[in-house]
Amino acid sequence: MLKEELTEKYFLAKQTALDDYPIFMAIAEDIGYDATGRNTNNNELTEIGIELSKFIVHINKTEK
């Protein structure tokens, strides 16, 4: 009982103390090679890199 109450109070205090901030998250399903090392002719890392660059530019413009 006490443990649950203290845990709830801790998480409530933590949530109110931390500001929201933008994050970038991406998952690459295809990185250009399969598990055996054969070329798949598809590389999602390039597209992810472009989107990450856009995100960084946006953050730099809005966080000043």
Backbone as CSV, one residue per row, in Angstrom:
resi,resn,N_x,N_y,N_z,CA_x,CA_y,CA_z,C_x,C_y,C_z
1,MET,0.831,-1.180,0.000,0.000,0.000,0.000,0.878,1.247,0.000
2,LEU,1.801,1.319,0.917,2.677,2.475,1.001,3.576,2.569,-0.221
3,LYS,4.066,1.415,-0.672,4.942,1.393,-1.851,4.209,1.950,-3.073
4,GLU,2.980,1.518,-3.310,2.201,1.989,-4.452,1.934,3.489,-4.353
5,GLU,1.643,3.964,-3.165,1.370,5.382,-2.958,2.628,6.216,-3.223
6,LEU,3.760,5.760,-2.714,5.010,6.483,-2.948,5.407,6.450,-4.422
7,THR,5.200,5.312,-5.076,5.506,5.196,-6.505,4.642,6.148,-7.311
8,GLU,3.373,6.211,-6.997,2.461,7.117,-7.699,2.874,8.575,-7.490
9,LYS,3.213,8.934,-6.274,3.652,10.301,-5.994,4.954,10.625,-6.725
10,TYR,5.853,9.669,-6.788,7.125,9.867,-7.490,6.889,10.137,-8.975
11,PHE,6.080,9.302,-9.616,5.834,9.476,-11.044,5.072,10.764,-11.334
12,LEU,4.164,11.156,-10.480,3.450,12.416,-10.654,4.414,13.596,-10.550
13,ALA,5.297,13.561,-9.566,6.283,14.628,-9.411,7.245,14.656,-10.583
14,LYS,7.631,13.497,-11.052,8.551,13.408,-12.191,7.904,13.970,-13.449
15,GLN,6.646,13.646,-13.692,5.947,14.130,-14.878,5.779,15.642,-14.865
16,THR,5.554,16.221,-13.718,5.360,17.670,-13.651,6.690,18.415,-13.686
17,ALA,7.777,17.762,-13.335,9.076,18.426,-13.314,9.754,18.437,-14.684
18,LEU,9.474,17.437,-15.514,10.125,17.347,-16.821,9.299,18.038,-17.897
19,ASP,9.957,18.854,-18.704,9.300,19.501,-19.820,9.137,18.522,-20.976
20,ASP,8.127,18.751,-21.788,7.990,17.986,-23.022,9.040,18.461,-24.001
21,TYR,9.537,17.571,-24.804,10.515,17.943,-25.814,10.365,17.006,-27.006
22,PRO,10.679,17.502,-28.185,10.533,16.669,-29.380,11.629,15.613,-29.449
23,ILE,11.276,14.460,-29.977,12.256,13.400,-30.200,12.115,12.906,-31.638
24,PHE,13.163,12.319,-32.143,13.124,11.690,-33.465,13.302,10.198,-33.268
25,MET,12.429,9.430,-33.914,12.530,7.984,-33.810,12.215,7.387,-35.170
26,ALA,13.029,6.447,-35.584,12.800,5.761,-36.859,13.250,4.318,-36.739
27,ILE,12.607,3.475,-37.508,12.978,2.064,-37.560,13.233,1.713,-39.019
28,ALA,14.423,1.221,-39.294,14.759,0.791,-40.646,14.469,-0.695,-40.767
29,GLU,13.523,-1.037,-41.612,13.198,-2.440,-41.860,14.185,-3.048,-42.856
30,ASP,14.704,-2.219,-43.761,15.604,-2.712,-44.806,16.799,-1.769,-44.889
31,ILE,17.987,-2.296,-44.658,19.200,-1.459,-44.675,20.064,-1.713,-45.906
32,GLY,19.488,-2.384,-46.884,20.213,-2.612,-48.120,20.760,-4.020,-48.278
33,TYR,20.751,-4.787,-47.214,21.267,-6.158,-47.254,20.359,-7.056,-46.439
34,ASP,20.233,-8.307,-46.853,19.456,-9.260,-46.062,20.370,-9.953,-45.049
35,ALA,19.827,-10.905,-44.331,20.578,-11.582,-43.262,21.784,-12.353,-43.780
36,THR,21.752,-12.719,-45.052,22.882,-13.465,-45.620,23.910,-12.561,-46.285
37,GLY,23.642,-11.253,-46.288,24.588,-10.303,-46.878,24.309,-9.971,-48.330
38,ARG,23.231,-10.494,-48.872,22.873,-10.195,-50.269,22.217,-8.827,-50.366
39,ASN,22.525,-8.127,-51.438,21.977,-6.800,-51.685,20.476,-6.899,-51.947
40,THR,19.693,-6.014,-51.290,18.246,-6.004,-51.482,17.795,-4.873,-52.392
41,ASN,18.723,-4.022,-52.803,18.419,-2.873,-53.661,17.433,-1.903,-53.027
42,ASN,17.365,-1.898,-51.725,16.508,-0.964,-50.993,17.226,-0.606,-49.698
43,ASN,17.355,0.696,-49.440,18.049,1.139,-48.236,17.255,2.275,-47.606
44,GLU,16.556,1.977,-46.540,15.747,2.979,-45.855,16.591,3.952,-45.034
45,LEU,17.847,3.636,-44.805,18.693,4.525,-44.009,18.889,5.879,-44.678
46,THR,18.900,5.896,-46.008,19.042,7.165,-46.724,17.853,8.072,-46.432
47,GLU,16.664,7.540,-46.535,15.457,8.318,-46.258,15.406,8.754,-44.792
48,ILE,15.790,7.869,-43.895,15.813,8.211,-42.470,16.806,9.340,-42.221
49,GLY,17.959,9.299,-42.873,18.954,10.355,-42.725,18.422,11.707,-43.175
50,ILE,17.676,11.721,-44.270,17.083,12.966,-44.773,16.079,13.508,-43.758
51,GLU,15.224,12.628,-43.250,14.224,13.062,-42.266,14.881,13.527,-40.964
52,LEU,15.956,12.872,-40.555,16.677,13.296,-39.359,17.281,14.684,-39.561
53,SER,17.812,14.938,-40.728,18.368,16.261,-41.026,17.291,17.333,-40.939
54,LYS,16.116,17.055,-41.484,14.997,18.002,-41.396,14.614,18.249,-39.942
55,PHE,14.584,17.191,-39.155,14.236,17.304,-37.734,15.245,18.181,-37.005
56,ILE,16.527,17.976,-37.270,17.576,18.764,-36.610,17.462,20.229,-36.987
57,VAL,17.212,20.513,-38.254,17.037,21.903,-38.696,15.857,22.526,-37.976
58,HIS,14.755,21.787,-37.893,13.556,22.300,-37.212,13.839,22.575,-35.729
59,ILE,14.526,21.680,-35.075,14.864,21.858,-33.659,15.738,23.095,-33.477
60,ASN,16.721,23.236,-34.320,17.631,24.388,-34.222,16.891,25.701,-34.427
61,LYS,15.868,25.726,-35.269,15.096,26.950,-35.517,14.163,27.268,-34.362
62,THR,13.570,26.250,-33.767,12.518,26.483,-32.759,13.030,26.497,-31.324
63,GLU,14.207,25.994,-31.049,14.690,25.885,-29.676,15.542,27.069,-29.226
64,LYS,15.625,28.093,-30.032,16.452,29.249,-29.654,15.683,30.272,-28.898
